[in-house]
Amino acid sequence: MAMAMKRTTVFADEDDLAIIKAAAARRGVAEAELLRDAVHLVAMAHRTWSEPFFSRTYASDEESPRVGVDEAMDAAWSEKADDYERTKRPAS
């Protein structure tokens, strides 16, 4: 389900806008799509969570470090990155 978008005004460096314009032309997409992607990446990078990632799923009853958390996090992030990349490539 797509989220509703809201119009906003952003001031950007002229050189940055030229780079975005060229990149959009190379990819065959609108400049606005690249800007929306950039805004989304910044929003996700600065998002705060109410509890630690995987805290309930992989918490150990022991006082030792949680087992398998690093591997599970790597797998989850890889899956999310793959999903994101699939949305950015034209279907072959």
Steps between C-alpha positions, in 0.01 A plus 500: 500500500648833396515775757349839427754759393517859611646785296788695653766746394869419537794728432798318350840584362495568125780247437312229691187565297700471177633162613147385587371619162775307317445186711126509437559531126743205503253284692199618304311611809367830629726714716222492760539122531867536591418775749224287659749210533751732665242636745392145587859387562564794732172442683581132558858580606372732771196301611487398866347177620308435820700185573825343376484316169427127554480550878201273552567248224858413585532591867674236705387394846864482603712796595739417216481695175210413272586215266461546126396865511777626271428234239125562521545876466735458203249269329209738568687804370621310193143394424376859537783631280422239233130591510586869466736438208233296319264799516762723336586276203279461195360149466711283267 
